[in-house]
Amino acid sequence: MSGGVIIIGASHAGSQTAVSLRQAGYAGVVTVIGDEAPLPYHRPPLSKDFLSGEKSIDDILIRPAATYAGADISMRLSTRVGAIDRKAKTVLTDDGHALTYDKLVLATGARVRRLPVSGEDLAGVYYLRDSADVTAIKARAQTAKTAVIIGGGYIGLETAASLRKQGLNVTVLEAMPRILQRVTAPVMSDFYRRIHTEEGVQILENVMAAEIQASKDRLNVITACDKTLPADMVIIGIGVIPNTDLAEAAGLTIGNGIAVNEFCQTSDPDIYAAGDVTWHHNPIYDNHIRLESVPNATEQGKTVAAHITGNPKPYNSLPWFWSDQFDLKLQIAGLSSGYDDVIIRGNNESGRSFAAFYFKDDKFIAVDAVNAPRDFMFGKMSLTKGANLDKQKLVDSEIDLKSTVIKP
Ligand SMILES: Cc1cc2nc3c(=O)[nH]c(=O)nc-3n(C[C@H](O)[C@H](O)[C@H](O)COP(=O)(O)OP(=O)(O)OC[C@H]3O[C@@H](n4cnc5c(N)ncnc54)[C@H](O)[C@@H]3O)c2cc1C
């Protein structure tokens, strides 16, 4: 097979790149190679509606099969790429094919970080990244009564909420002093601790898992402080590592991910990267970052397609994200890291709807909005426009959001 665009990774970034290429009029061969069996599917529902059984794999497909067929996009699923030969401009698949490309796109995403303790590979211990993982978790959850979740980040907490809703007794272990510590302010951690506790989830912070032992048909999680937590199943969610191996072996520049420019080109101009795997410059924050978010994967897929089809549009998107737990829809716009002040609007202490606005050097930088879509939309729009907000007005929820904008 010769020429065209080959995309490695059949998920959010890969699917978007392929479809955007066709939408932009690309007439060459487009091939998407992915090592999972299903067509590209939405990954966020895995820890939410797919885990709770409300949605099937068909319900969460990003696009139906007919879209790829209709756009003449060749989907080579259950196929892994083992190597890239940049000189010959070929990729080698594990089933022994060498495919030639004009342009190559690495949309290889990320894989789970493994917990470095003994017993993490026992039967009944799960990681959560793909639909096969969650299918196995769902099967076990049908008979399990008790689950221990190691990791109190968004995925751990969403999984806790889904399993709790199914009636399991759930304990979350977080090694850091507070849940969500890596990604948000203490006020958000306090809020989610309260909600989970109210819903019957046990949250243990500052507690490290030291070992997992099999005990008859159950498991015991042994903590570093020598506590034993019995469980029918254990789920580990302690973050991900970008899949940079192929790029590294091919000699491309790597940072905290595959380094790309504003057009998502790697250090080889014929090779692009998009999605969770990229280490890119965000012009809004003037910082090099790696994002784990669907909107980023989608936008970067579009950026790649635009550049390949000769209509370059530099990537310039505001990071945004969401998380669903119980009846709470958290929407996040911007990056709060480095903040020095947080203004709360609404009732975070006893209610279930509020927003946290983050500031750095008196400049508005991010918002976390819980069941507060107007605050989210307003914050997102203000950040996109570079508008600053008046903290004194913001704190008073009687004052209309629009009048909190500081006129330049
Ligand atoms: C449980 C869960 C919940 C999430 N919730 C949210 C949320 O609420 N909101 C949000 O914005 N984001 C969420 N995310 C993150 C979001 O899913 C990711 O940001 C998104 O999937 C990134 O898409 P991607 O295409 O870059 O990479 P991925 O989705 O990681 O896909 C990469 C694909 O490439 C394949 N691959 C890798 N190497 C090879 C190879 N050598 N050959 C062939 N195939 C290969 C992988 O198997 C995978 O299928 C969640 C993620 C998970 C796991």
The ligand as an ORCA input file, in Angstrom:
! r2SCAN-3c Opt
* xyz 0 1
  C     -12.074      6.557     32.513
  C     -11.739      7.851     31.853
  C     -12.548      8.959     32.044
  C     -12.239     10.164     31.418
  N     -13.058     11.247     31.614
  C     -12.835     12.381     30.920
  C     -13.738     13.486     31.014
  O     -14.728     13.447     31.761
  N     -13.487     14.586     30.240
  C     -12.401     14.662     29.405
  O     -12.220     15.680     28.722
  N     -11.509     13.639     29.330
  C     -11.703     12.513     30.055
  N     -10.816     11.469     29.969
  C      -9.602     11.650     29.160
  C      -9.893     11.402     27.690
  O     -10.540     10.163     27.522
  C      -8.586     11.457     26.923
  O      -8.102     12.780     27.023
  C      -8.802     11.083     25.456
  O      -9.220      9.740     25.348
  C      -7.524     11.301     24.662
  O      -7.718     10.856     23.363
  P      -6.478     10.412     22.475
  O      -7.069     10.058     21.149
  O      -5.412     11.428     22.533
  O      -5.849      9.122     23.183
  P      -6.477      7.774     23.709
  O      -7.925      7.911     23.969
  O      -5.580      7.321     24.807
  O      -6.309      6.774     22.493
  C      -5.080      6.345     21.972
  C      -5.336      5.052     21.228
  O      -4.140      4.660     20.563
  C      -3.929      3.278     20.753
  N      -2.510      2.979     20.528
  C      -1.458      3.381     21.290
  N      -0.295      2.924     20.753
  C      -0.633      2.252     19.642
  C       0.132      1.540     18.665
  N       1.461      1.459     18.738
  N      -0.514      0.929     17.655
  C      -1.883      1.007     17.546
  N      -2.647      1.671     18.447
  C      -2.034      2.278     19.474
  C      -4.412      3.062     22.180
  O      -4.667      1.714     22.477
  C      -5.695      3.897     22.158
  O      -6.765      3.170     21.626
  C     -11.086     10.260     30.580
  C     -10.265      9.136     30.408
  C     -10.588      7.942     31.019
  C      -9.700      6.743     30.815
*
